[in-house]
Amino acid sequence: MFPLPFATPLWSGADRYCRVVLPGGTLEIMELHLTPRTQAKLNDLAQRTHRGTDELLEEAVDHLVAYNEWFEDKIQSSLEAAGRGETVPDEDVRAWLEQRERS
């Protein structure tokens, strides 16, 4: 199964899953269940961009993990700020929202 030819779909027929090989240290094979619509979109994207589906999936997972790390950091720092009393009164938030709606 590896290395895979350029932009070759990794799909297993009617099973609607693909096998993703993740590089680095140890070799892991994961199953990723996708709807037929998402599967078709991924295959189309691979062909249009001349990239492998495995490369696109790795990039998508990297983006998802990075976003979730960022989001968790923002939540943690917001909770810490609230714990220090660094908050905005409800009335000020309402006034700010109303002003934005009028603009």
ABEGO torsion letter per residue (X at the ends): XOBBBBGBBABBEAAGBBBBBBBEGBBBBBBBBBBAAAAAAAAAAAAAAGBBAAAAAAAAAAAAAAAAAAAAAAAAAAAAAAAAGBBBBAAAAAAAAAAAAAX
